[in-house]
Every structure is written in C-alpha cells, then in structure tokens.
Amino acid sequence: MKKDKTKINLKKKKSFFRRAVKFFFFTGAAFALICVLINLYVMGSTRNAIITADEAAALDADCVIVLGAGVVGGQPTFMLRDRLLRGIEVYEKGVNCEANRGASSEATKKLLMSGDHGRDHYDEVNVMKSFAIEKGVPSKDVFMDHAGFSTYESMYRARDIFGAEKVIIVTQKYHLFRALYIARALGLEAHGVDSDLRTYAGQPYYDAREALARIKDFGMSILKPKPTYLGDAIPISGNGNLTNDKEDTA
C-alpha cells in the first residue's frame, strides 16, 4: 500500500513538474514574442523618419537635439564625438540653407545638447557645448539641458522646458528609432539623422541593451510620466546662454 501511495505521489510530482515547465516555457515564449513585436513596431514605425543631413537642413525645425553618450576625462567618447560632429553639420547646413532663403538670423536652427549633469563631478552638457563652440558655433545658439538623464526625459524636456515642436534628433542609428518613437509619442514632429561615422567597439552589447530599452520606453510612451525635473521655460527660440552655468561657456 505504501509503495502504491509513493508511486501515486511521484506521478503527481512529475505531472506538476511537467505542467510547471510547460507554463514557464509558454509564458517565456509569449513574453519573448511580445518583446520582439514591440521592437519591430518601434523600429518600423520610425524608419521613414530617418533622413540625411541635407534633407534635415531643409526642414523647418526648431532645433537639432544631440543626445549625450558619455564623457571621459572631460572629453566626449567616440560615440558622443560623432553625435556632436553630425549635429553641428546639420546645424551649419540649416543655417546656410535658411540664409539662402533670406531668413533672419533669429530664425536659424538651434542646437540642444541634452545629457546628464546630475552630479558635480560628471557633466556631459558643458563638454558638448564647449565642443560645439570650438567648432565655430555661436554660444547663443547652443542650449544645454542639464537634466537629460534618459532619452525619454530629453524628449519630454525638449517639449515642456524648451518649447520645441519640430525637432531633428541626432544619435547613432540603433538608438535613433527609440528616440524618434518617444518624441512622436509625446507630440513632437521629429526626424532623425544618424551619426554612425565609424564602427563602435561593443556594438553587440549596445544592440542588446537597446532592445530592452525600446520595450521600457514603449511603456513609458504610453504612461507618459513626468521627468525627474521640470522647471521654468527656456524658449529654444531665445538665447542659449540662458542655460549656461559656467562663465567660461558663455
């Protein structure tokens, strides 16, 4: 009798284990499928918004947003340097294009450097602005968003703090899909220009991390939470020196 009960209990345990394995397998497969579909949707819905620097220069945009990507020893990383170079290229082409149309200097595109400056010892945006000034961009045309702690927050603050409505986003292509998706979900008229000027070490890691970030920001774009910081409006149509926090940046 005891052997029979043992066999029955063993069968029940095996049956429960098989059901549990099936449950977790199908749940995991369903989750993976949802993740893939979200990535495909985010990328597919924004692919046509990625344009060339020449095409971007001809657009009537409020600003060119350059997204932060890390600084080391007070210098931009290779990835950030390429974003800056491309952003400055779009800015300069836009200024020349508008000058050819007879537009006033007040109507030229602005550069919005959006990055992490949440700590005293880490400052992306002043490095980004200094780089642009060294390349000949007037300081008044370069705005800094000191609280662009994430792609989502950068887009939210571009809209609510800087009053941007039409933007050109500059970043590497793998990141550009998500940035464009967030911007458009927040009501911005957004186009993007990729800044892939070289092959980057660790790109498979960036791609994998980005796949997860698209899922996160897909949800953020639905819920639309407020960013870490808001504050007083600083119109992008005005003077970028209003965002300066260091005398040597002006």
C-alpha positions in Angstrom: 0.0 0.0 0.0 2.8 2.4 0.9 4.5 1.6 -2.4 1.3 2.4 -4.3 0.9 5.8 -2.5 4.6 6.6 -3.1 4.1 5.8 -6.8 1.0 8.0 -6.9 2.7 10.9 -5.2 5.7 10.5 -7.5 3.4 10.6 -10.6 1.7 13.7 -9.2 5.0 15.4 -8.6 6.1 14.5 -12.1 2.8 15.8 -13.6 3.1 19.0 -11.6 6.7 19.5 -12.7 5.7 18.9 -16.4 2.9 21.4 -16.1 5.2 24.0 -14.4 7.8 23.5 -17.2 5.2 24.0 -19.9 3.7 27.0 -18.1 7.1 28.8 -17.8 8.1 27.7 -21.3 5.0 29.1 -23.0 5.0 32.2 -20.7 8.6 32.9 -21.6 7.9 32.3 -25.3 4.9 34.6 -25.2 7.0 37.3 -23.4 9.8 36.9 -25.9 7.4 37.2 -28.8 5.9 40.4 -27.3 9.4 41.9 -26.9 10.3 41.1 -30.5 7.0 42.6 -31.8 7.5 45.8 -29.7 11.0 46.2 -31.1 9.8 45.6 -34.7 6.9 48.1 -34.2 9.1 50.8 -32.7 11.7 50.4 -35.5 9.2 50.0 -38.3 7.1 53.0 -37.3 10.0 55.4 -37.3 12.2 54.1 -40.1 10.9 56.6 -42.6 11.7 59.5 -40.3 15.4 58.8 -40.6 16.8 61.2 -43.2 20.1 62.6 -44.4 21.8 65.7 -43.1 21.0 67.6 -46.3 17.3 66.6 -46.0 17.3 67.7 -42.4 18.9 71.0 -43.1 16.0 71.9 -45.4 13.3 71.2 -42.8 11.7 73.9 -40.8 12.8 72.7 -37.4 13.1 74.5 -34.0 16.3 72.8 -33.1 18.8 69.9 -33.5 18.8 67.7 -30.4 22.1 66.0 -29.8 21.8 63.2 -27.2 24.5 62.6 -24.6 26.7 59.5 -24.7 29.3 59.8 -22.0 32.4 61.8 -21.3 35.8 60.5 -20.0 38.4 62.9 -18.5 36.4 65.9 -19.7 36.3 64.7 -23.3 33.5 63.2 -25.3 33.6 59.5 -26.0 33.9 58.4 -29.7 30.2 57.9 -29.8 29.4 61.3 -28.4 32.0 63.0 -30.6 30.4 61.6 -33.7 26.9 62.7 -32.5 28.3 66.2 -32.0 30.0 66.3 -35.3 26.9 65.2 -37.1 24.7 67.6 -35.1 27.0 70.5 -35.9 26.9 69.5 -39.6 23.1 69.6 -39.6 23.1 72.9 -37.8 25.6 74.5 -40.2 23.7 73.2 -43.3 20.5 74.5 -41.8 21.9 78.0 -41.1 23.2 78.2 -44.7 20.0 76.9 -46.1 17.9 79.5 -44.3 20.3 82.3 -45.1 19.9 81.4 -48.8 16.2 81.7 -48.3 16.6 85.1 -46.8 15.6 84.1 -43.3 16.6 86.3 -40.4 19.4 85.2 -38.1 16.8 84.8 -35.3 15.1 82.0 -37.3 18.2 79.8 -37.6 18.2 76.3 -36.0 19.5 75.9 -32.5 21.5 73.1 -31.0 20.1 71.5 -27.9 22.7 69.5 -26.0 20.8 67.1 -23.8 22.7 64.9 -21.3 23.5 64.0 -17.8 24.7 66.8 -15.4 23.1 65.5 -12.3 26.3 65.3 -10.3 29.1 67.9 -9.6 31.8 65.5 -10.9 30.0 64.4 -14.0 29.0 66.9 -16.7 28.1 65.9 -20.3 26.4 69.0 -21.5 29.2 71.6 -20.8 31.6 69.3 -22.6 29.1 69.1 -25.5 28.6 72.9 -25.7 32.3 73.6 -25.5 32.9 71.2 -28.3 30.4 73.0 -30.5 31.8 76.4 -29.7 35.3 75.2 -30.6 33.9 74.2 -33.9 32.6 77.7 -34.5 29.0 77.5 -33.4 28.0 80.8 -31.5 27.3 80.2 -27.8 23.9 81.8 -28.1 22.8 79.1 -30.5 23.7 76.3 -28.1 21.3 75.3 -25.4 22.1 72.8 -22.6 19.6 70.5 -21.0 21.3 69.6 -17.8 18.7 67.1 -16.8 18.5 64.9 -19.9 19.1 61.8 -17.8 17.4 59.5 -20.3 16.2 59.5 -23.8 12.6 59.8 -22.6 13.4 62.7 -20.3 15.4 64.5 -23.0 12.4 64.4 -25.4 9.9 65.4 -22.6 12.0 68.4 -21.6 12.7 69.5 -25.1 8.9 69.9 -25.4 8.0 71.2 -22.0 11.0 73.2 -21.0 12.4 74.4 -24.3 9.1 74.7 -26.1 10.3 72.7 -29.1 7.6 71.4 -31.5 9.7 70.4 -34.6 13.0 68.7 -33.9 15.8 66.9 -35.6 17.4 64.2 -33.4 21.0 63.2 -33.8 22.3 59.9 -32.4 23.6 56.5 -33.7 21.0 54.6 -35.8 20.5 51.8 -33.3 19.3 54.4 -30.8 17.6 56.7 -33.2 14.5 54.5 -33.6 13.7 54.7 -29.9 14.4 58.5 -29.7 12.1 59.2 -32.6 9.4 56.9 -31.3 9.4 58.7 -27.9 9.4 62.1 -29.5 6.5 61.4 -31.7 4.6 59.7 -28.9 5.0 63.0 -26.9 3.6 65.0 -29.8 6.8 66.3 -31.3 7.2 66.5 -35.1 10.5 64.6 -35.2 13.0 63.5 -37.8 16.4 61.9 -37.2 19.9 61.9 -38.7 22.2 59.0 -37.7 25.7 59.7 -36.5 27.3 56.4 -37.4 30.7 57.8 -38.5 32.6 54.6 -37.6 32.3 51.1 -36.2 32.0 51.1 -32.4 33.6 48.6 -30.0 31.0 46.7 -28.0 28.2 47.3 -30.5 26.5 43.9 -29.9 26.2 44.9 -26.2 24.7 48.2 -27.2 22.2 46.5 -29.5 21.1 44.0 -26.8 20.7 46.8 -24.2 18.8 48.9 -26.7 16.3 46.1 -27.5 15.4 46.1 -23.8 15.3 49.9 -23.7 12.8 50.0 -26.5 10.4 47.8 -24.5 10.8 50.1 -21.5 10.2 53.3 -23.3 7.4 51.8 -25.3 5.6 51.6 -21.9 6.8 55.0 -20.8 5.4 56.5 -24.0 2.0 55.1 -23.1 2.1 56.1 -19.4 3.9 59.4 -20.1 5.3 60.0 -16.5 6.9 63.4 -15.8 10.7 63.5 -15.9 12.9 63.8 -12.8 13.0 67.6 -13.1 10.9 70.2 -14.9 11.2 73.9 -14.2 10.9 77.3 -15.8 10.5 77.5 -19.5 13.6 78.4 -21.6 12.3 79.0 -25.1 14.5 77.4 -27.8 13.9 80.5 -29.9 15.8 82.6 -27.5 19.4 82.8 -26.3 21.2 79.6 -25.4 23.4 81.4 -22.9 20.5 81.4 -20.5 21.3 77.7 -19.9 25.0 78.4 -19.1 26.1 77.5 -15.6 29.8 78.3 -16.1 31.4 81.6 -17.0 33.9 80.0 -19.5 31.0 78.5 -21.5 29.5 81.9 -22.5 
